[in-house]
C-alpha cells in the first residue's frame, strides 16, 4: 500500500528530468516533486521525506545551498541527500559530499544505478531507525527500574557518564564507550523482579532478604534475554556482572579478576562511587575524598586496580559530571 512506501523527494527545475525519475522510482517509492530549492524546503518542512534526490544547477537557490540549509537544521540534517547532476567534475562531487550529501549520481542517469543507490541509502535509514528504536527501549526499561528503587534518575545518568569516561581512559573506542554509556542504565533492571517489601525497606535487610536482593543481576539478564542487538547483549552482560568483585567474593557467579568482563568492572566502580557520594534515605552523602579513600582500600578486593587508577586520573571530568547532573 502507498502509505507503507518510503518517501523520496525529487528536486529538479527541468520537468523532463522529473518525469524520467518518476518513471524509474514510482513503482517502489512514494514520490513528491519540487522544481526549485525554495519549493523543496517548503515541502520538507511540511512533510519530511526519507531521502532527497537533488539537482545542483537550479535558478535562485542551488542544490548546494539547499543541502547546506538542511544540514544546519536539527530536524532535517539526518535526511540523506543524493545529488543528481550534469556536473561531473571531481571537485563538484567533492563539494557536494563535503556539504553532507551521501552520494552523487551523474546525468544522464542510468535507471539501474538510481534504483541501486536509492535502495542502499534507504536501507541505511532503516538500520539507523532500528538502532534508535532499540536505544529508546533500553532507556525506557532503565527508567522503569528506577521506580523500584530509592535511587534517582540522576544516579543512573551520572554513573553512565562516569562509565563512558573511564572506558575511554582505559582505551575503548568512541563507539565502544558510547555503547557502554547506553547500556549502563540497565545495570539494575533486575530490581523490577524484587518484592517492594525488600526494595523499599528503610532499614537494613535480613540475611534472607539480602539473599533475595542478590538475585537481581540474574533477573535482569533474564529480562533482557538473548538478542542479536549488540546494545541489548551488552546491557545483559552489565546487569549480570556489575556485582562481581575482583577477588571473587561478588555475586552471582563469584567471578574473579579478568574473568569479570571489563564492562561489568567499569560499571561496578562507577555505580559504587556515585552511591557513596549521593544522599540515600539510609545515609548521608560521603565526601569525594572519603569515597576515593574507600575505593583505594578496595583495590584488588572489590575493584580492578587498573580501573581505580583510570578513575582517579579522570576525577576532574568526573566532578564536572557530578555537578552537572546533581540531584
Residue pairs with C-beta under 8 A, 6 or more apart in sequence:
2 30
3 30
5 28
5 29
5 30
6 29
6 30
6 50
6 51
6 122
6 125
7 29
7 30
7 31
7 32
7 47
7 49
7 50
7 51
8 25
8 29
8 30
8 31
8 32
8 49
8 50
8 51
8 52
8 53
8 118
9 31
9 32
9 33
9 34
9 40
9 43
9 44
9 49
9 51
9 52
9 53
10 18
10 21
10 22
10 25
10 31
10 32
10 33
10 34
10 52
10 53
11 33
11 34
11 35
11 36
11 37
11 39
11 40
11 52
11 53
11 54
11 55
11 58
11 63
11 66
12 18
12 21
12 35
12 53
12 55
12 58
12 84
13 35
13 36
13 55
13 58
13 59
14 55
15 35
17 55
17 84
17 107
18 33
18 35
20 109
21 31
21 53
21 84
21 109
21 114
22 31
22 33
24 109
24 111
24 114
24 115
25 31
25 114
25 115
25 118
28 115
29 118
32 43
32 47
32 49
34 40
34 42
34 43
36 58
36 59
36 60
36 61
37 58
37 60
37 61
37 62
37 63
37 65
37 66
38 60
38 61
40 52
40 54
40 66
41 66
41 69
41 70
43 49
44 52
44 70
44 76
44 79
48 75
48 76
48 79
49 79
50 79
50 80
50 122
50 125
51 79
51 80
51 81
51 82
51 118
51 121
51 122
51 125
52 70
52 79
52 80
52 81
52 82
53 82
53 84
53 105
53 114
53 118
54 63
54 66
54 67
54 81
54 82
54 83
54 84
54 101
55 63
55 83
55 84
55 85
56 62
56 63
56 64
56 83
56 85
56 87
56 92
56 96
57 63
57 85
57 86
57 87
63 83
63 85
63 96
64 95
64 96
64 99
67 81
67 83
67 96
67 99
67 100
67 101
68 99
68 100
70 76
70 77
70 79
70 81
70 100
71 77
71 99
71 100
77 100
78 128
80 102
80 103
80 121
80 122
80 124
80 125
81 100
81 101
81 102
82 101
82 102
82 103
82 104
82 105
82 117
82 118
82 121
83 93
83 96
83 101
83 103
83 104
83 105
84 105
84 107
84 109
84 114
85 92
85 96
85 104
85 105
85 106
85 107
86 106
86 107
87 93
88 106
93 104
96 104
97 104
102 121
102 124
103 117
103 121
105 113
105 114
105 117
131 231
134 229
134 231
134 232
135 182
135 231
138 182
138 183
138 185
138 186
138 231
138 232
138 235
139 182
139 185
141 186
141 189
141 223
142 156
142 185
142 186
142 189
143 153
143 185
144 189
144 192
145 186
145 188
145 189
145 190
145 191
145 192
146 152
146 153
146 156
148 191
148 192
148 194
148 196
148 199
149 188
149 191
149 199
150 199
150 200
150 280
150 281
150 282
151 188
151 275
151 278
151 280
152 278
152 327
154 325
154 326
154 327
155 274
155 275
155 278
155 327
156 184
156 185
157 185
157 325
158 274
158 321
158 322
158 325
159 184
159 187
159 267
159 270
159 271
159 273
159 274
160 181
160 182
160 184
160 185
160 270
161 181
161 321
161 325
162 269
162 270
162 273
162 274
162 311
162 318
162 321
163 180
163 181
163 184
163 266
163 267
163 270
164 177
164 178
164 180
164 181
164 184
165 314
165 317
165 318
165 321
166 266
166 269
166 270
166 307
166 310
166 311
166 314
167 176
167 177
167 180
167 181
167 263
167 266
168 174
168 177
169 310
169 311
169 313
169 314
170 262
170 266
170 306
170 307
170 310
172 180
179 230
179 231
179 234
180 234
180 238
180 263
180 266
180 267
182 231
183 231
183 234
183 235
183 237
183 238
183 263
184 238
184 267
184 270
186 220
186 224
186 235
186 236
186 238
186 239
187 220
187 238
187 239
187 242
187 267
187 271
188 216
188 220
188 239
189 220
189 223
189 224
189 235
189 239
190 215
190 216
190 217
190 218
190 219
190 220
190 221
190 222
190 223
190 239
191 199
191 216
191 219
191 220
192 219
192 223
193 215
193 216
193 219
193 223
194 212
194 213
194 215
194 216
194 219
195 212
198 205
198 209
198 212
198 213
199 213
201 209
202 281
202 282
203 282
204 282
205 213
214 243
214 251
214 252
215 252
217 239
217 240
217 241
217 242
217 243
217 251
217 252
218 240
218 252
220 236
220 239
220 240
221 236
221 239
221 240
223 239
224 232
224 235
224 236
224 239
225 236
227 233
227 236
234 263
237 261
237 263
237 264
238 263
238 264
238 267
240 252
240 253
240 264
241 255
241 260
241 261
241 263
241 264
241 265
241 268
242 264
242 267
242 268
242 271
243 250
243 251
243 252
243 268
244 250
244 251
244 253
244 254
244 255
244 260
244 264
244 265
244 268
245 268
245 301
245 302
245 303
246 256
246 257
246 260
246 265
246 300
246 301
246 302
246 303
246 304
246 305
247 256
247 300
247 301
247 302
248 254
248 255
248 256
248 257
249 301
250 260
250 302
257 304
260 304
262 304
265 303
265 304
265 307
266 307
268 302
268 303
269 295
269 303
269 304
269 307
269 308
269 311
270 311
272 295
272 302
272 303
273 291
273 292
273 295
273 311
273 318
274 322
276 285
276 286
276 290
276 291
276 294
276 295
277 285
277 286
277 287
277 288
277 291
277 322
278 285
278 327
279 285
279 327
286 294
288 315
288 319
292 312
292 315
295 303
295 308
295 311
296 308
298 308
299 305
299 308
311 318
